[in-house]
Amino acid sequence: MKFTDLLCLFSLILVTFESSAQKNNVTFTDITKKAGITFKYTFGDNTYKNILESSGSGITVFDYNNDGFMDLYLMNGTYLEGISDPEGKIYKNSHNELYRNNGDGTFTEVSEIAGVGGHQWSMAAGAIDLDNDGYQDLYVLNYGPNIFYHNNGNGTFTDITASLGLSGPDKLNGFTKWSIGVAFWDYNLDGRLDAMVGNFLAFDPAYVSPATPGMMPSPTEYNGQASILYEQQPDGKFIDVTRKNNLYYPDSKCMGLTVFDYNDDGNLDIFQANDHQLNFLFRNDNGVYKEVGVQSGVAANSQGIGTGSMHGSIGDIDGDGLIDILVSDLDYGALYKNMGNGLFVDITEESGVAAAMAGKGSWGAQLFDYDNDGDLDIVAANGTAEELIPQYPLLLENDGKGHFKNVGKEHGAYFSTKRSGRALAVWDFDNDGDLDIIISHLDKNGTPALLRNDGGNRNHWLGLTLKGKNGPASAIGAKVTLTAGGKKQVMVNQWATSYLSNNDPRVHFGLGQQKKIDLLEISWSDGKKEAYNKIEPDRYITILEGEGIIMK
């Protein structure tokens, strides 16, 4: 063997060793108390006996004050007359909490000052700049009337729900409307943001299961509630256009909505994860929606069963440029590989996901690159539904080809501790280039866990904010392709991809040891395409449609 060949071989071994060492050095450190996050979740009383109490609290990540650091909004339950035990009245003043990121690793709770605390039973919240004034507004989804808070740009919010028509109906299918999330996008390409609200089920507090009278009834024993598509009008108000768009399913039990272009035809489609029902995939055929979940292969799990699906997390797990779907559920999950012809194949068992998730009861889950090596890993929050039984959370590492191994216990004490997890979001709260994790819990502690990623930024990375020409309408659902060192990565600009949660709205790429980005291509959701080359990594940048890159 020639000396040059030996040198190349040695360099390859060194790079491999360094990459492996960097992976092994990543640690997730629980800094919740140190960061000043004192939130404690309540489900209205001290007993755990109905499906409303079991569903958990949402997490929303957004920069409400435009200081460049992501802030945190945590949803809470509350005492409800006729549902909660009488002694639960001590919780009637519980409220949602907004934590301002101080930029130094700590947070300050400001919900009262900001005016977004409320005393409703909240499930989730969608952060969006609805009026394109440069500030993120907040749409809070509740058991009961929904609330839209307009960001005033001075650290405060104003409730403008009535003027928008986004409160939702008082009842659906005979019982209180129960909303669990929202997806924003411009469904009809008129330049205005629209909203689809996911609704869960018709909860009857008086119902007792004849099969299991000592345990909360299964979701299968309740009727469903239709999800609602709202179209924004020129005057800013929203109207219900669900039936008009073939999306009216009055007995569906939605747990999560994920909007993206699954078949690369330029139209944004809708994946709806359903609880104990077959999932829906609404294919957008040039503005006409058709439900194709069964024929596309994403309706059921690998046993052909509609399980307790939570949400669709999307990403390219095997580097083939096609967007796959991970669906967390209460059995063992589902991982659907995109075949590129409008069809998906269930690879849950062969990928290692089924073995890792079996028996855990997964709620929030996310595809994300925890070690910045250029492939997507999985984190999942777990806990039994019908009984308050904690489970181990999961961190599954991708080998780059879509095969996963549980490595959580090697990367932090949190993954060796059983908790009853619910919502989960990933974000870079300290802007250091690696993705941190925040998880809500429904156990006796009721405290969230902020897990700081220590070491993921030893590999290179890029963070990207997309802003459409006329606001977020053309940015949501945009597809971004990054090429570095001959390797392509494809991401979708969509942050509502985890149960009850909104992740960091910035698109995050891990680059491994690549020090130069050769090409960045953007397919905006309005059909326009742009390309940029020779971008330096290890920074956050903003791209304005038609205007170019703004460095931060």
Buried (B, 14 or more C-beta within 10 A) or exposed (E): EEEEEEEEEEEEEEEEEEBEEBBEEBBBBBBBEEBBBEBEBBBBBEEBBBBBBBBBBBBBBBBBBEEEBBBBBBBBBBBBEEBBEEEBEEBBEBBBBBBBBBEEBBBEBBBEEBBBBBBBBBBBBBBBBBBBEEBBBBBBBBBBBBBBBBBBEEBBBEBBBEEBBBBBEEEBBEBBBBBBBBBBBBBEBEBBBBBBBBBBBBBBEEBEEEEEEEEBBBBEBBBBBBBBBBBBEEEEEBEBBBEEBEBBBBEBBBBBBBBBBBBBEEBBBBBBBBBBBBBBBBBBEEEEBEBBBEEBBBBBBBEEEBBBBBBBBBBBBBBBBBBBBBBBBBBBBBBBBBBEEBBBBBBBEBBBBBEBBBEBBBBBBBBBBBBBBBBBBBBBBBBBBBEBEBBBBBBBBBEBEBBBEBBBBBBBEBBEEEBBBBBBBBBBBBBBBBBBBBBBBBBEEBBBBBBBBBBBBBBBBBBBBBBBBBBBBBBBBBBBBBBBEEBBBBBBBBBBBBBBBBBBBBBBBBBBBBEEBBBBBBBBBBEBEBEBEEBEBBBBBBBBBEEEEEEE
